[in-house]
Amino acid sequence: MKIKKGDKVKLLAGKDSEKTGKVLQVFPKEGRASVEGLNILIKHLRPQKRGEKGQRIEFPALVDVSNLILICPKCGKSSRVSYKTVKNEGDSKSKKFRTCKKCGETID
């Protein structure tokens, strides 16, 4: 998945389109993410005891990852993500890095 927890993203579609926020949680199997301050839903709770007031709880609902675009921390522009693999000289293992399509800098 090209978006990870802690990334700054921009919403492309929906009621909060063109707004930005930080990713709180990512659910890769579902292809969804929770973004801080975007797609806020309100849940109303009834009072549990006598004399107690009801509550309104606001929480960010899940957003489909296809509607999010990463904001590059280096150039500050919204861009697509590509992957670059680098082999270690001593080991046979290779490391995979995310890179910005616009400026070419590594994100991780």
Secondary structure, DSSP 8 states (H G I E B T S, - for coil): ----TT-EEEE-SSTTTT-EEEEEEEETTTTEEEETTSSEEEEEE--SSTT---EEEEEE-EEEGGGEEEE-TTT--EE-EEEEEEE-SSSS-EEEEEEETTT--B--
